[in-house]
């Protein structure tokens, strides 16, 4: 017999028959205690967070400072020569843009040149090596210090981060985006519109992911989805390397889902791919809650975004149980979840405009030019890039 019951079986703590599992209300003491450590962490993260002015890409300055601090003793001509095999050589001389004739990925070079052409009139004479591969180049453990610009890296690399080509063009080509993912300006608008059609209360309360198996780190979520389809809808799609169902974790590949259709779902997952995934920035614009797995692989705008302020951090190597716990937490704390989703949207909307990307490029190359120890002269083997967009 329940010791808290009144004789007639009523009483606050006595709703259940003996043998029933108690189902606490989300406001009950039990739930608050269950989640108190997480709630405290969230409130601390939000208290400590300071918004940055959204006018001049200043949110991202510390990344430039950190990357360039490795080169405080200057960038010499020898260093550039040594780095030359790691990427494509560019020069800006007399405010004209030049590039080595061959570019490993022409669409990626074009995506970068869109921005370089916009800023060349403000940049003093410089030269730099730009890596268009997915992978960073200059490991702190295996290489001498070399100045190479890359779009993504971990803290194990000296590479200098630049904004990815895919803000304009040259992103992965999938069936839905056969020209390659790009045109961030258009995605910003179309995803914002999609988010308006799928307001928070209308969204389907499921964790969601569509993408290829570029890393096995995505497996636990896909497996959880197979076990608990009422909690998660996560499936593998084909990519160009797909050969058999083994590449989609022993299931037929799923149809691709457009980024706008991601907005139907309340909880959107991001994982690293080969390097950072271009997916991340898009997810925020749905005003859904972003679950960001792992914190090692970054693009230039990642460090300004904070766990529990803009997204739910999920540890790299998270198990099905870890993910399930976090999903249960956000489901039981819907107001907290919505607040983080809104803050994530606001950050990207205000601080990752096309103007901010151009601004970052300008600031980066101005800082780079200050570290360059010599005045480069035109390399006659380069071709002039006259970009028209
Ligand atoms: N993508 C998409 N819908 C899908 C599958 C992929 O919009 O159904 C996008 C995704 O957002 C990402 C790109 O296509 O930006 C490549 O995704 P994939 O998972 O293949 O690679 P990764 O995330 O490792 O770059």
Boltz pocket constraint, residues with backbone or C-beta under 6 A from the ligand:
constraints:
  - pocket:
      binder: B
      contacts: [[A, 172], [A, 174], [A, 181], [A, 210], [A, 211], [A, 212], [A, 213], [A, 214], [A, 215], [A, 237], [A, 238], [A, 239], [A, 255], [A, 256], [A, 257], [A, 258], [A, 259], [A, 271], [A, 272], [A, 273], [A, 274], [A, 275], [A, 276], [A, 277], [A, 278], [A, 279]]
      max_distance: 6.0
